[in-house]
Amino acid sequence: MPAAHWPTAEDLTRLAAQRRLRNAHDLALRFVPATGEKRAALDFERRILDTGEVETRSENWHDVFHACAWLLFPRAKARINALHVAAGAAPAPNGRNPLRDLLTLFDESGIIIACADVPLACLLANFEWHELFWTHRERVRAAMDFTLFGHALYEQCHAPYDGLTAKAIVVPVTPDYFSLDKPQRVARMDAALEQMLLAAGAQGSPLAAPRDLQPLPLKGIPGWAAENENPAYYRDERQFRPGRTRDRAGSPS
């Protein structure tokens, strides 16, 4: 990224060309200035798929971080874009079906959790925040890796507030993952997400609706906030909620 000025659409396109970014139709990705015309979200996605053009507003953090997401996770972003267009409009008030709701939430507020310790993933799924992030703090540091995906989440992290919550997808990994450097880890997560998204919405897929995303209070991650060096921090239910209620059969309701 240029250091002396806001990255322009041309700067972002140059980076995309260097990294050989392509969309799901194998068209070169290009960032183009936004026209200012109000455009429906589905039309925005359709233009990316049909032409490779990503409308990008000038000097806008949200749109710059959106470009960064494409540069970091080109395979997953291309799959999300194609799934939006394939799903099309729905009769719901927001015009999206459950799968598109999931895709939108993850695209805006997603985080990827690479996890090599199944019991830790279970604590996460059960909202056992104190147990996970305090009792097993060192295990979390050794066996879980947190990578922001959502471009709105990057923007919010300029000034993270109490209760800032990401929507997570957990990716199982083997311990050798943690020997990789950060660019290698990001590339590994990009490929893993692409594979998970290939089956999204299908019968039996773990990714079908918003409830399949794991809520994660960002400031609870060890090292992400000075406040969480105190075990009492994780008892604050305004941030660390006890989890979803369950129906009589024991499944989330």
VENMOZI-V491412 format. One record per residue. N is the residue number from 0. RES is the residue in one letter. PHI is phi in whole degrees, -180 to 180 (NA if undefined). NEAR is the number of other ideal C-beta (glycine too) atoms within 8 Angstrom. Layout:
n:N res:RES phi:PHI near:NEAR
n:N res:RES phi:PHI near:NEAR
//
This chain:
n:0 res:M phi:NA near:5
n:1 res:P phi:-67 near:7
n:2 res:A phi:-92 near:3
n:3 res:A phi:-92 near:3
n:4 res:H phi:-155 near:5
n:5 res:W phi:-58 near:7
n:6 res:P phi:-63 near:9
n:7 res:T phi:-88 near:8
n:8 res:A phi:-58 near:10
n:9 res:E phi:-67 near:7
n:10 res:D phi:-60 near:10
n:11 res:L phi:-68 near:14
n:12 res:T phi:-65 near:12
n:13 res:R phi:-62 near:8
n:14 res:L phi:-65 near:10
n:15 res:A phi:-62 near:15
n:16 res:A phi:-68 near:9
n:17 res:Q phi:-61 near:6
n:18 res:R phi:-93 near:8
n:19 res:R phi:54 near:5
n:20 res:L phi:-73 near:11
n:21 res:R phi:-132 near:10
n:22 res:N phi:-90 near:13
n:23 res:A phi:-67 near:8
n:24 res:H phi:-96 near:7
n:25 res:D phi:63 near:5
n:26 res:L phi:-95 near:8
n:27 res:A phi:-62 near:8
n:28 res:L phi:-83 near:14
n:29 res:R phi:-135 near:9
n:30 res:F phi:-98 near:12
n:31 res:V phi:-123 near:10
n:32 res:P phi:-60 near:8
n:33 res:A phi:-71 near:9
n:34 res:T phi:-83 near:5
n:35 res:G phi:91 near:3
n:36 res:E phi:-72 near:4
n:37 res:K phi:-68 near:2
n:38 res:R phi:-131 near:7
n:39 res:A phi:-64 near:6
n:40 res:A phi:-57 near:9
n:41 res:L phi:-68 near:11
n:42 res:D phi:-66 near:8
n:43 res:F phi:-60 near:10
n:44 res:E phi:-67 near:11
n:45 res:R phi:-64 near:9
n:46 res:R phi:-64 near:10
n:47 res:I phi:-61 near:13
n:48 res:L phi:-71 near:12
n:49 res:D phi:-79 near:6
n:50 res:T phi:-126 near:7
n:51 res:G phi:83 near:11
n:52 res:E phi:-94 near:9
n:53 res:V phi:-110 near:12
n:54 res:E phi:-64 near:11
n:55 res:T phi:-137 near:15
n:56 res:R phi:-75 near:9
n:57 res:S phi:-73 near:9
n:58 res:E phi:50 near:4
n:59 res:N phi:-127 near:8
n:60 res:W phi:-58 near:7
n:61 res:H phi:-57 near:10
n:62 res:D phi:-76 near:10
n:63 res:V phi:-66 near:12
n:64 res:F phi:-68 near:12
n:65 res:H phi:-62 near:11
n:66 res:A phi:-63 near:14
n:67 res:C phi:-60 near:10
n:68 res:A phi:-61 near:14
n:69 res:W phi:-63 near:13
n:70 res:L phi:-70 near:11
n:71 res:L phi:-85 near:8
n:72 res:F phi:-128 near:12
n:73 res:P phi:-63 near:13
n:74 res:R phi:-72 near:10
n:75 res:A phi:-67 near:13
n:76 res:K phi:-65 near:11
n:77 res:A phi:-64 near:12
n:78 res:R phi:-69 near:13
n:79 res:I phi:-60 near:12
n:80 res:N phi:-59 near:13
n:81 res:A phi:-65 near:11
n:82 res:L phi:-67 near:14
n:83 res:H phi:-57 near:12
n:84 res:V phi:-68 near:11
n:85 res:A phi:-64 near:6
n:86 res:A phi:-71 near:11
n:87 res:G phi:69 near:6
n:88 res:A phi:-79 near:5
n:89 res:A phi:-127 near:9
n:90 res:P phi:-73 near:2
n:91 res:A phi:-63 near:7
n:92 res:P phi:-54 near:3
n:93 res:N phi:-90 near:5
n:94 res:G phi:78 near:9
n:95 res:R phi:-122 near:11
n:96 res:N phi:-84 near:8
n:97 res:P phi:-57 near:9
n:98 res:L phi:-65 near:13
n:99 res:R phi:-66 near:12
n:100 res:D phi:-61 near:12
n:101 res:L phi:-61 near:15
n:102 res:L phi:-61 near:12
n:103 res:T phi:-65 near:10
n:104 res:L phi:-61 near:12
n:105 res:F phi:-70 near:14
n:106 res:D phi:-62 near:12
n:107 res:E phi:-87 near:10
n:108 res:S phi:-129 near:11
n:109 res:G phi:-82 near:16
n:110 res:I phi:-138 near:16
n:111 res:I phi:-102 near:12
n:112 res:I phi:-114 near:15
n:113 res:A phi:-82 near:13
n:114 res:C phi:-136 near:15
n:115 res:A phi:-109 near:11
n:116 res:D phi:-135 near:9
n:117 res:V phi:-59 near:7
n:118 res:P phi:-58 near:6
n:119 res:L phi:-66 near:14
n:120 res:A phi:-63 near:12
n:121 res:C phi:-68 near:8
n:122 res:L phi:-61 near:11
n:123 res:L phi:-61 near:15
n:124 res:A phi:-63 near:8
n:125 res:N phi:-97 near:7
n:126 res:F phi:61 near:11
n:127 res:E phi:-88 near:8
n:128 res:W phi:-65 near:10
n:129 res:H phi:-64 near:11
n:130 res:E phi:-62 near:9
n:131 res:L phi:-69 near:12
n:132 res:F phi:-89 near:13
n:133 res:W phi:-113 near:9
n:134 res:T phi:-60 near:6
n:135 res:H phi:-112 near:11
n:136 res:R phi:-56 near:9
n:137 res:E phi:-70 near:6
n:138 res:R phi:-66 near:9
n:139 res:V phi:-62 near:13
n:140 res:R phi:-60 near:9
n:141 res:A phi:-86 near:6
n:142 res:A phi:-127 near:11
n:143 res:M phi:-131 near:11
n:144 res:D phi:-131 near:10
n:145 res:F phi:-115 near:9
n:146 res:T phi:-129 near:10
n:147 res:L phi:-64 near:10
n:148 res:F phi:-119 near:13
n:149 res:G phi:-68 near:15
n:150 res:H phi:-72 near:12
n:151 res:A phi:-68 near:10
n:152 res:L phi:-67 near:15
n:153 res:Y phi:-58 near:11
n:154 res:E phi:-63 near:10
n:155 res:Q phi:-66 near:10
n:156 res:C phi:-75 near:10
n:157 res:H phi:-59 near:6
n:158 res:A phi:-144 near:5
n:159 res:P phi:-63 near:10
n:160 res:Y phi:-112 near:6
n:161 res:D phi:-59 near:7
n:162 res:G phi:92 near:7
n:163 res:L phi:-60 near:11
n:164 res:T phi:-122 near:9
n:165 res:A phi:-93 near:13
n:166 res:K phi:-110 near:15
n:167 res:A phi:-102 near:13
n:168 res:I phi:-115 near:14
n:169 res:V phi:-93 near:10
n:170 res:V phi:-114 near:12
n:171 res:P phi:-65 near:7
n:172 res:V phi:-135 near:11
n:173 res:T phi:-94 near:5
n:174 res:P phi:-56 near:7
n:175 res:D phi:-65 near:6
n:176 res:Y phi:-54 near:12
n:177 res:F phi:-77 near:10
n:178 res:S phi:-89 near:4
n:179 res:L phi:-79 near:9
n:180 res:D phi:-80 near:5
n:181 res:K phi:-61 near:6
n:182 res:P phi:-59 near:6
n:183 res:Q phi:-68 near:8
n:184 res:R phi:-64 near:13
n:185 res:V phi:-62 near:11
n:186 res:A phi:-64 near:8
n:187 res:R phi:-63 near:12
n:188 res:M phi:-68 near:14
n:189 res:D phi:-60 near:13
n:190 res:A phi:-66 near:9
n:191 res:A phi:-66 near:9
n:192 res:L phi:-63 near:16
n:193 res:E phi:-56 near:12
n:194 res:Q phi:-66 near:8
n:195 res:M phi:-65 near:12
n:196 res:L phi:-75 near:12
n:197 res:L phi:-60 near:7
n:198 res:A phi:-101 near:9
n:199 res:A phi:-59 near:13
n:200 res:G phi:87 near:9
n:201 res:A phi:-75 near:7
n:202 res:Q phi:-55 near:3
n:203 res:G phi:82 near:3
n:204 res:S phi:-70 near:9
n:205 res:P phi:-75 near:5
n:206 res:L phi:-124 near:12
n:207 res:A phi:-136 near:11
n:208 res:A phi:-152 near:8
n:209 res:P phi:-53 near:9
n:210 res:R phi:-66 near:6
n:211 res:D phi:-82 near:8
n:212 res:L phi:-92 near:12
n:213 res:Q phi:-88 near:10
n:214 res:P phi:-65 near:10
n:215 res:L phi:-142 near:14
n:216 res:P phi:-67 near:11
n:217 res:L phi:-60 near:13
n:218 res:K phi:-73 near:12
n:219 res:G phi:-86 near:14
n:220 res:I phi:-65 near:12
n:221 res:P phi:-51 near:8
n:222 res:G phi:92 near:4
n:223 res:W phi:-91 near:9
n:224 res:A phi:-157 near:8
n:225 res:A phi:-61 near:4
n:226 res:E phi:-61 near:7
n:227 res:N phi:-81 near:13
n:228 res:E phi:-80 near:5
n:229 res:N phi:-109 near:6
n:230 res:P phi:-60 near:7
n:231 res:A phi:-66 near:6
n:232 res:Y phi:-56 near:10
n:233 res:Y phi:-80 near:12
n:234 res:R phi:-92 near:8
n:235 res:D phi:-80 near:9
n:236 res:E phi:-74 near:7
n:237 res:R phi:-68 near:5
n:238 res:Q phi:-105 near:10
n:239 res:F phi:-106 near:12
n:240 res:R phi:-73 near:7
n:241 res:P phi:-73 near:5
n:242 res:G phi:112 near:6
n:243 res:R phi:-72 near:7
n:244 res:T phi:-72 near:6
n:245 res:R phi:-123 near:7
n:246 res:D phi:-80 near:8
n:247 res:R phi:-65 near:3
n:248 res:A phi:-82 near:4
n:249 res:G phi:94 near:5
n:250 res:S phi:-95 near:6
n:251 res:P phi:-59 near:7
n:252 res:S phi:-118 near:6
//
